[in-house]
Amino acid sequence: MCLTSALRISFVSLAIATLAACGGSSSPSYGGAPGCSASTAIATSQVTIQNMSFSPACIKVAAGTTVTFTNNDSITHTVTADDGTYNSGNLLPTQSFLHPFATTGTSHYHCTIHAGMTGTVIVQ
């Protein structure tokens, strides 16, 4: 076996081992709106999607509140929980998605089409 083939095999083996050690997942980690906390969150049940962002990106609501996400952008977006518990599917311009937040806690969400779009709902 020539040296080039041996190096190729070693490189492939190293790549496979690295993927296995990391879980082999290519799923992004979103984590919600940066710096969002109960003290910085805005009390509202309305989130607008516009200019490639959720606004406000950090909200707080009482348990049992239904939050309305409205796409006011000119392109399609989604509202998808990081943990997979809810997903709006594709929201075309002017469409809305309503989701009830029944229990206290923090819900991070993102747009599956545009990875930089993230938000957080704090349920109190």
PASEBA-1860 file (N, C-alpha, C; in nm, 3 decimals):
! residues 124
1> MCLTSALR> 0.086/-0.117/0.000/0.000/0.000/0.000/0.090/0.123/0.000 ~ 0.057/0.221/-0.083/0.142/0.340/-0.088/0.109/0.432/0.028 ~ 0.198/0.525/0.052/0.183/0.616/0.165/0.057/0.702/0.152 ~ 0.024/0.746/0.031/-0.094/0.829/0.010/-0.221/0.754/0.051 ~ -0.232/0.628/0.013/-0.350/0.549/0.051/-0.357/0.530/0.201 ~ -0.245/0.508/0.264/-0.242/0.490/0.409/-0.285/0.618/0.479 ~ -0.240/0.732/0.430/-0.281/0.860/0.489/-0.430/0.884/0.471 ~ -0.483/0.849/0.352/-0.627/0.865/0.328/-0.708/0.780/0.425
9> ISFVSLAI> -0.666/0.656/0.444/-0.736/0.565/0.536/-0.728/0.620/0.678 ~ -0.612/0.671/0.718/-0.597/0.728/0.852/-0.687/0.849/0.871 ~ -0.694/0.935/0.770/-0.778/1.053/0.777/-0.925/1.015/0.790 ~ -0.969/0.921/0.709/-1.109/0.875/0.715/-1.138/0.815/0.851 ~ -1.047/0.734/0.902/-1.066/0.673/1.035/-1.075/0.779/1.142 ~ -0.991/0.881/1.134/-0.993/0.990/1.231/-1.126/1.066/1.222 ~ -1.174/1.093/1.102/-1.300/1.164/1.084/-1.416/1.084/1.142 ~ -1.418/0.955/1.119/-1.525/0.869/1.172/-1.519/0.866/1.324
17> ATLAACGG> -1.400/0.855/1.379/-1.385/0.852/1.525/-1.428/0.985/1.586 ~ -1.396/1.096/1.522/-1.436/1.227/1.572/-1.587/1.241/1.572 ~ -1.652/1.201/1.464/-1.798/1.207/1.458/-1.862/1.120/1.564 ~ -1.808/1.003/1.583/-1.864/0.912/1.684/-1.849/0.971/1.824 ~ -1.735/1.034/1.851/-1.712/1.093/1.983/-1.805/1.211/2.008 ~ -1.841/1.281/1.904/-1.929/1.398/1.916/-2.075/1.361/1.901 ~ -2.104/1.238/1.886/-2.243/1.195/1.870/-2.288/1.196/1.725 ~ -2.202/1.244/1.636/-2.235/1.243/1.494/-2.351/1.334/1.458
25> SSSPSYGG> -2.392/1.421/1.545/-2.508/1.505/1.520/-2.466/1.634/1.453 ~ -2.544/1.674/1.354/-2.520/1.802/1.291/-2.632/1.900/1.328 ~ -2.712/1.865/1.429/-2.821/1.952/1.471/-2.765/2.075/1.541 ~ -2.811/2.192/1.500/-2.763/2.312/1.567/-2.821/2.325/1.706 ~ -2.752/2.398/1.789/-2.799/2.427/1.924/-2.842/2.574/1.925 ~ -2.968/2.602/1.950/-3.019/2.738/1.939/-3.011/2.813/2.071 ~ -3.082/2.767/2.173/-3.074/2.828/2.305/-3.158/2.953/2.329 ~ -3.241/2.990/2.236/-3.331/3.103/2.258/-3.266/3.238/2.242
33> APGCSAST> -3.336/3.341/2.287/-3.289/3.479/2.273/-3.173/3.504/2.369 ~ -3.064/3.557/2.318/-2.949/3.586/2.405/-2.985/3.687/2.514 ~ -2.941/3.662/2.636/-2.962/3.754/2.747/-3.104/3.761/2.799 ~ -3.188/3.668/2.759/-3.328/3.670/2.802/-3.340/3.617/2.945 ~ -3.409/3.693/3.029/-3.437/3.649/3.166/-3.572/3.708/3.205 ~ -3.624/3.664/3.317/-3.754/3.713/3.363/-3.750/3.865/3.384 ~ -3.634/3.918/3.421/-3.627/4.063/3.446/-3.612/4.143/3.317 ~ -3.566/4.082/3.208/-3.551/4.155/3.082/-3.664/4.126/2.983
41> AIATSQVT> -3.743/4.024/3.009/-3.850/3.983/2.917/-3.962/4.087/2.915 ~ -4.024/4.100/2.800/-4.137/4.191/2.782/-4.267/4.113/2.803 ~ -4.358/4.169/2.882/-4.486/4.104/2.909/-4.580/4.129/2.792 ~ -4.596/4.029/2.708/-4.685/4.037/2.593/-4.716/3.897/2.544 ~ -4.827/3.883/2.473/-4.860/3.753/2.415/-4.859/3.762/2.262 ~ -4.797/3.866/2.209/-4.790/3.888/2.064/-4.643/3.896/2.021 ~ -4.605/3.812/1.926/-4.470/3.817/1.870/-4.483/3.838/1.720 ~ -4.412/3.936/1.669/-4.412/3.966/1.526/-4.284/3.911/1.464
49> IQNMSFSP> -4.298/3.853/1.348/-4.182/3.807/1.272/-4.163/3.909/1.160 ~ -4.051/3.979/1.167/-4.025/4.084/1.068/-3.876/4.115/1.063 ~ -3.827/4.147/0.944/-3.686/4.178/0.925/-3.596/4.065/0.974 ~ -3.639/3.940/0.946/-3.561/3.822/0.981/-3.537/3.808/1.132 ~ -3.637/3.847/1.213/-3.624/3.831/1.357/-3.761/3.820/1.422 ~ -3.760/3.766/1.544/-3.880/3.762/1.627/-3.878/3.888/1.714 ~ -3.993/3.958/1.722/-3.995/4.082/1.799/-4.124/4.091/1.881 ~ -4.111/4.103/2.013/-3.986/4.092/2.087/-3.939/3.946/2.092
57> ACIKVAAG> -3.809/3.929/2.100/-3.751/3.794/2.101/-3.755/3.731/2.239 ~ -3.780/3.812/2.340/-3.781/3.764/2.479/-3.908/3.814/2.545 ~ -4.003/3.720/2.569/-4.130/3.760/2.630/-4.158/3.676/2.754 ~ -4.249/3.730/2.837/-4.298/3.653/2.953/-4.449/3.660/2.953 ~ -4.510/3.546/2.988/-4.655/3.535/2.994/-4.694/3.455/3.117 ~ -4.819/3.467/3.156/-4.872/3.384/3.265/-4.906/3.246/3.210 ~ -4.893/3.145/3.295/-4.931/3.009/3.255/-5.075/3.010/3.207 ~ -5.100/2.940/3.097/-5.233/2.934/3.039/-5.254/3.033/2.925
65> TTVTFTNN> -5.155/3.118/2.900/-5.166/3.219/2.795/-5.136/3.158/2.658 ~ -5.213/3.201/2.558/-5.186/3.163/2.420/-5.107/3.277/2.355 ~ -4.993/3.243/2.299/-4.909/3.343/2.231/-4.936/3.335/2.082 ~ -4.949/3.451/2.020/-4.971/3.462/1.875/-4.841/3.508/1.809 ~ -4.794/3.430/1.714/-4.675/3.462/1.635/-4.726/3.498/1.495 ~ -4.701/3.620/1.448/-4.751/3.665/1.318/-4.635/3.698/1.225 ~ -4.637/3.637/1.107/-4.531/3.661/1.009/-4.564/3.786/0.927 ~ -4.497/3.896/0.960/-4.512/4.021/0.886/-4.395/4.043/0.790
73> DSITHTVT> -4.316/3.938/0.770/-4.205/3.944/0.676/-4.256/3.909/0.536 ~ -4.174/3.929/0.437/-4.215/3.899/0.299/-4.175/3.759/0.256 ~ -4.119/3.682/0.351/-4.077/3.544/0.321/-4.131/3.448/0.426 ~ -4.120/3.320/0.398/-4.170/3.214/0.486/-4.077/3.193/0.606 ~ -4.137/3.169/0.722/-4.063/3.138/0.845/-4.135/3.025/0.918 ~ -4.071/2.975/1.024/-4.136/2.881/1.115/-4.117/2.929/1.258 ~ -4.199/2.877/1.348/-4.181/2.894/1.492/-4.173/2.752/1.546 ~ -4.053/2.710/1.586/-4.029/2.571/1.623/-3.959/2.564/1.757
81> ADDGTYNS> -4.019/2.494/1.853/-3.958/2.478/1.984/-3.826/2.403/1.971 ~ -3.725/2.449/2.044/-3.595/2.381/2.042/-3.609/2.235/2.085 ~ -3.703/2.209/2.178/-3.721/2.072/2.226/-3.822/1.993/2.143 ~ -3.875/2.054/2.037/-3.966/1.985/1.946/-4.110/1.976/1.991 ~ -4.148/2.042/2.100/-4.284/2.028/2.152/-4.389/2.102/2.070 ~ -4.349/2.201/1.991/-4.443/2.267/1.900/-4.369/2.312/1.774 ~ -4.447/2.322/1.666/-4.391/2.361/1.537/-4.504/2.419/1.453 ~ -4.486/2.540/1.409/-4.589/2.606/1.330/-4.600/2.552/1.188
89> GNLLPTQS> -4.498/2.482/1.141/-4.490/2.454/0.999/-4.456/2.583/0.928 ~ -4.460/2.583/0.797/-4.426/2.703/0.722/-4.533/2.810/0.739 ~ -4.491/2.927/0.783/-4.581/3.042/0.795/-4.552/3.136/0.679 ~ -4.647/3.146/0.589/-4.634/3.238/0.477/-4.655/3.381/0.527 ~ -4.615/3.481/0.449/-4.640/3.619/0.490/-4.787/3.640/0.527 ~ -4.810/3.711/0.635/-4.939/3.747/0.696/-5.003/3.634/0.777 ~ -4.950/3.513/0.772/-5.008/3.403/0.851/-4.963/3.412/0.997 ~ -5.048/3.356/1.084/-5.019/3.353/1.228/-5.021/3.210/1.279
97> FLHPFATT> -4.952/3.191/1.389/-4.949/3.063/1.461/-4.979/3.094/1.606 ~ -5.077/3.024/1.662/-5.113/3.042/1.803/-5.071/2.918/1.880 ~ -5.007/2.941/1.994/-4.966/2.828/2.077/-4.992/2.859/2.224 ~ -5.065/2.769/2.294/-5.089/2.788/2.437/-4.970/2.740/2.519 ~ -4.933/2.819/2.618/-4.825/2.781/2.711/-4.890/2.754/2.846 ~ -4.915/2.625/2.872/-4.996/2.584/2.987/-4.919/2.580/3.118 ~ -4.792/2.545/3.114/-4.718/2.524/3.238/-4.600/2.620/3.249 ~ -4.559/2.647/3.372/-4.447/2.738/3.395/-4.316/2.678/3.345
105> GTSHYHCT> -4.226/2.766/3.307/-4.096/2.724/3.258/-4.050/2.815/3.146 ~ -3.944/2.775/3.080/-3.887/2.854/2.972/-3.889/2.772/2.844 ~ -3.937/2.834/2.738/-3.943/2.768/2.608/-3.859/2.848/2.508 ~ -3.757/2.784/2.455/-3.675/2.845/2.351/-3.726/2.797/2.216 ~ -3.727/2.887/2.119/-3.774/2.851/1.986/-3.686/2.915/1.879 ~ -3.706/2.870/1.755/-3.625/2.919/1.642/-3.702/2.903/1.512 ~ -3.647/2.959/1.407/-3.700/2.937/1.271/-3.614/2.830/1.207 ~ -3.675/2.723/1.161/-3.597/2.613/1.102/-3.539/2.651/0.966
113> IHAGMTGT> -3.592/2.755/0.905/-3.542/2.797/0.774/-3.424/2.892/0.789 ~ -3.425/2.972/0.894/-3.322/3.075/0.916/-3.264/3.056/1.057 ~ -3.152/2.986/1.064/-3.095/2.942/1.191/-3.063/3.056/1.288 ~ -3.042/3.175/1.240/-3.008/3.288/1.329/-3.128/3.347/1.401 ~ -3.247/3.304/1.365/-3.368/3.359/1.427/-3.407/3.274/1.549 ~ -3.398/3.334/1.667/-3.429/3.263/1.790/-3.514/3.351/1.882 ~ -3.586/3.287/1.972/-3.665/3.359/2.069/-3.691/3.275/2.192 ~ -3.745/3.340/2.295/-3.771/3.273/2.422/-3.904/3.320/2.479
121> VIVQ> -3.980/3.224/2.532/-4.103/3.254/2.608/-4.080/3.204/2.749 ~ -4.091/3.295/2.846/-4.082/3.259/2.987/-4.224/3.256/3.041 ~ -4.264/3.140/3.089/-4.401/3.121/3.138/-4.397/3.119/3.290 ~ -4.469/3.215/3.351/-4.466/3.230/3.498/-4.597/3.188/3.560
END
